[in-house]
């Protein structure tokens, strides 16, 4: 997810404003002026990601990210990203 939509936990309010086709298009457009982040839909927690290139191909999709979490910066250092099952 992108940083703008992660705050609300949804792309719905922003999709129409941007004229985006879907969640992927919204994420890519918003990430240009922000960043990619991981939203845990169960806890509503938002995590910063240390690498902004790796998540791009998964924009708007549910993923599983592995890597160490730095509590001080609240950032996940991405080792792997894969589609969620």
N, C-alpha and C positions, 0 to 999 in steps of 0.2 A: 504494500500500500504506500501511498505517498504521504508526506508529513501533513499536508493540509487536510486530507480526508481522514487520516488516522485519528485526529483530534475528536471527530464526531463518530468515528467507527463505521462510516458509510460513505459511499461515493454519491449516493442519490441527490443530496442538495447541490453538489457541484457539477454533476454531469450536464444538467440543463444550462447552467451558467456558462460553461465552456463550449457547449455544443458538441460534447464528446459522445461517441457512439455507444460506448460500453465502459466497464470498469477498467479494462486494459488501457483504452484510449485516454480515459480520465487520469489514470496513474501516470502515464507517460507525459501528458501535458502538465500536470501539477508538479511532477518531479523536476521539470526544467527550472522551476523557480523555488524548489525546496529540496527534498531528499526522499529516498526510498526508506521506509521503515517497516517493521514487522508488528502487526497487530494481533494479539492473542484474543480471539473472539470470545473465549470463555471467561477470561479474567478482565478483558478490556484494557490490558496492559499494552503499552506501546514501547517498542525497543528500537533504539538507534542502530544502524548497521555501519560497520567500519568501511565497507567496500560498496561503492555506489554503482559499479559496473556490473557485478555479478547478478544483482536482482533484476536488471533491466529486462532480460528475456522472459522473466516470470511475472511481469507487471500485470496486475489485476487477477492473478491466480492464487489459489491456496497452496502454500509451500511448507516444507519442513526445513528449517535451517539448523545446522549443527556448528558449534564452535564455542569457545570460551566467552563468558559474560563478564564484563568489567563493571562492577557495581558503582564505582566512583563516577564513571562517565555514562553509565547506563547504556552501554554499547555492546552489541554482539560482534565478536570478531569472526567473520564467516569462514568456516572451513569448507562446508558443502551446502548447497541448496538443491532440493529436489521437489518435484510435485508431491503434494500431500495425497495420501491414499484415501 
